[in-house]
Amino acid sequence: MCDTSEGERASATMRPRWGTLYATVFPQLAALGAAEVVHSPGAIRLALRCLLALGAFATMSVWLRANRPAFDLQNWCDCAGQRMTIRVIESRLPKLTASPLEPAVITQDLVEDEYDIAGR
């Protein structure tokens, strides 16, 4: 997209906040290591391991979602704003006239109303 022959790497305006990731995940990993050293009953240790591991993965997932724009802008050059056109299309969901969960109204028409009944 841009001329990169000059050898200069353009700096992105946003950078991933690596310090935030390290500050939030390191204590959880340290606690996970401490849970291995402390001798506690098997069920408690297993629950603690699972809780700390899931917490670490959840923290990393939230951090990655919060820094997604920074990762996207990391490989862009300074002139990308002038050369790139981004089209935003808004999408609106159509309003439903009836909820699909509402029961259908069934009309019970008698057969005699539709046909002439001849005397027997």
Backbone hydrogen bonds, N-H to C=O, Kabsch-Sander energy under -0.5 kcal/mol:
donor,donor_aa,acceptor,acceptor_aa,energy
4,T,2,C,-0.8
7,G,4,T,-1.1
10,A,8,E,-0.6
18,W,16,P,-1.5
21,L,17,R,-1.3
22,Y,18,W,-2.5
23,A,19,G,-2.5
24,T,20,T,-1.6
25,V,21,L,-2.5
26,F,22,Y,-1.9
28,Q,24,T,-0.5
29,L,25,V,-2.3
30,A,26,F,-2.6
31,A,27,P,-2.2
32,L,28,Q,-1.9
33,G,29,L,-2.0
34,A,30,A,-2.3
35,A,31,A,-1.9
36,E,32,L,-0.9
37,V,33,G,-1.1
38,V,34,A,-2.3
40,S,38,V,-1.0
45,R,41,P,-2.4
46,L,42,G,-2.3
47,A,43,A,-2.2
48,L,44,I,-2.5
49,R,45,R,-2.6
50,C,46,L,-2.4
51,L,47,A,-2.5
52,L,48,L,-2.6
53,A,49,R,-2.6
54,L,50,C,-2.6
55,G,51,L,-2.1
56,A,52,L,-2.2
57,F,53,A,-2.2
58,A,54,L,-2.5
59,T,55,G,-2.3
60,M,56,A,-2.2
61,S,57,F,-2.2
62,V,58,A,-2.4
63,W,59,T,-2.4
64,L,60,M,-2.5
65,R,61,S,-2.2
66,A,62,V,-2.1
67,N,63,W,-1.7
68,R,65,R,-0.8
71,F,67,N,-1.9
72,D,68,R,-2.0
73,L,69,P,-2.3
74,Q,70,A,-0.8
75,N,72,D,-0.6
76,W,73,L,-1.2
80,A,77,C,-1.3
81,G,78,D,-0.6
82,Q,79,C,-0.7
83,R,79,C,-1.4
84,M,80,A,-1.7
86,I,84,M,-0.5
87,R,85,T,-0.5
88,V,86,I,-0.5
89,I,87,R,-0.6
90,E,88,V,-0.6
102,E,99,S,-1.4
106,I,104,A,-0.6
107,T,105,V,-0.6
109,D,107,T,-0.9
113,D,110,L,-0.8
114,E,110,L,-0.7
114,E,111,V,-0.8
115,Y,111,V,-1.4
118,A,116,D,-0.7
